[in-house]
Amino acid sequence: VYYEEGICESVCQLDLPVPNVYGVEIVENRLGIIFDRVSGISYLEYIKNNPMEVGDVGKKMAQIQFDLHKKTPTNSLPKQKDRIIEKIDNSKDLTEVKKDKLKKYLDRLPNGVSLCHSDFHPDNILLSDDGPRVIDWMDTCIGHPHGDVAKSILLMSIGVPANVNFFIMILLNFGRKRLVKEYIKHYCSISGANKKDIYKWYPIIAASRLIDKQSGEEKALLKIVDGLISTI
């Protein structure tokens, strides 16, 4: 809890659309972080209610994330590659040989000094009366924007939202491709990034995701990782 609170305090100093944090308190014998209350639905809920606007949501998300990447924190946030290596090392789904190949591949990818959210997806953006507010900064780090964008692409492409019924899941799957397509297209347009360079991070991000053990993702993640392993 104190670690996350420290991360949030660091982010709040960067003049970003995030809830202010006011410290840690004990409530009903449990530690909790005190934030500004943000009233509003998430972009995920918005997409459920307005499926025809999924492409526009992708564009708006790209702009928000690009604005985050303009920030270059000088405080002691974790380093992106260190975080990825730690997750790969602790994964029980990868052999030592695969881990070694993945880490050598990661070493060839560029370093960066940008603020990276590392969990940027529609359910972590709330639509308040004062505009979008980005939440859930637990995995924040300093690194290369391409890695952060690749993580968002992965989450939006194969992530399984919690508490979603079968009918809503069908609608979400129908809109995923368009959401990701417009998101990538707009991000590359405003940032000058090359789509191919972003996707170079995709398999390594998939490998680091394995340790999270999210239901329904493991098979797809391993397929992505093995696709890279077969070429290096």
Salt bridges, closest charged atoms under 4 A:
GLU45 OE2 - LYS48 NZ 2.98
ASP56 OD2 - LYS60 NZ 3.19
ASP67 OD1 - LYS70 NZ 3.31
ASP89 OD1 - LYS103 NZ 2.75
ASP93 OD2 - LYS213 NZ 2.79
GLU96 OE2 - LYS99 NZ 3.42
ASP100 OD2 - LYS104 NZ 3.32
ASP119 OD1 - HIS121 NE2 3.48
ASP139 OD1 - ARG83 NH1 3.81
ASP148 OD2 - HIS69 NE2 2.74
ASP197 OD1 - LYS200 NZ 3.30
ASP212 OD2 - ARG209 NH1 3.45
GLU217 OE1 - ARG209 NE 2.83
ASP226 OD1 - LYS98 NZ 2.88
